[in-house]
Amino acid sequence: MSYAIIRNANYKKDNLAGLYKHNERKNTNYSNKDIDKNRSSKNYSIKQCNTTYSNAIKKLQEENNLQGRIIKTTNVACELIITSDKEFFKEIGEEETKRYFRTAYNFVANYKNLGEKYIISAKVHLDESVPHLHLVFVPVVHKLDKTTNKQIDKIACSEYWKGKDSYRELQDKFYKYITDNGFNLERGKTSNSKHLDIETLKQVTNYDNIKYELEQEQVEPVDTKDTSLILSQNKELVEYTNKLKTQLAKSYTAIQRVEKLQQENINLKLANEELKKENKHLKNYIEKTFEVVKNLFSFPIDRFKRLVDNFTKSFEK
């Protein structure tokens, strides 16, 4: 049986460029060998983004007076990966596949009263082994302003996905919506991805592609005699370098912690082996002691074991 699969990932401003390039196939090379560029012309948009994701979000902010404090660590966009398995799409055919993704699009537009205008891109990829939809939206919540008593729209990813069961609720409602619309699928699993192998999941969710595309970003030299521009560029470079140093320090600390835990695990395993040997030795010693007592005193060994057992239990009290 095939599954109704929907997965979410949150993105900060700095991550949007790589996401945009992958979804819109703006790169010439991809680390994901599953992508067949000869078939990329078959990809299509349910909603086309005619600019970068960053520009699209900025435009939405201005046109809709979106509230919410946006800083570097703010998640400003979410991407839903919607798919199933190869067998499902092969069975339902091309037209029903289109209807599946259009139905999924309608679900997201209405989910939590989001509104279609806050979907900035919905791209169906058919140039990989499994058809899938990349739907990028701004996590906008609709709230009542306590001061003005008017509704405001606010970018708030943590509020949109509020609660530990928010993703479970997403899967529950998506499954109901998609089956109510005539698609014979099982509910996607919450705790694991056994129904979608890890390589396919990585391909579908851009893991390697975004990593590769970000690595292709080149720093171009500034050909200018404008001192203020050079100073500005230098300031950005210093900030970026310091950021890298901080990330490197965190990575080094994490590596040290992992190495320490690995060594502790090795030590525990060795100690456990020693305890096993000692336990085995003690068992043999006790059994031999019982045998000696039995032979020397002609004392029933079972009775002797009960006496010893009762004696040791009296100390435990």
Sequence and secondary structure as in RCSB ss.txt:
>XXXX:A:sequence
MSYAIIRNANYKKDNLAGLYKHNERKNTNYSNKDIDKNRSSKNYSIKQCNTTYSNAIKKLQEENNLQGRIIKTTN
VACELIITSDKEFFKEIGEEETKRYFRTAYNFVANYKNLGEKYIISAKVHLDESVPHLHLVFVPVVHKLDKTTNK
QIDKIACSEYWKGKDSYRELQDKFYKYITDNGFNLERGKTSNSKHLDIETLKQVTNYDNIKYELEQEQVEPVDTK
DTSLILSQNKELVEYTNKLKTQLAKSYTAIQRVEKLQQENINLKLANEELKKENKHLKNYIEKTFEVVKNLFSFP
IDRFKRLVDNFTKSFEK
>XXXX:A:secstr
  EEEEEEEEEEGGGHHHHHHHHTT  S  S TT  GGGGGG EEEE   S HHHHHHHHHHHHT BS   TT E
EEEEEEEE  HHHHHHHHHHHHHHHHHHHHHHHHHGGG  GGGEEEEEEE SSSS EEEEEE  EEEEE TTT  
EEEEE HHHHT STTHHHHHHHHHHHHHHHTT   EE  SS  TTS HHHHHHHTTHHHHHHHHHT         
 HHHHHHHHHHHHHHHHHHHHHHHHHHHHHHHHHHHHHHHHHHHHHHHHHHHHHHHHHHHHHHHHHHHHHHH   
HHHHHHHHHHHHHHHH 
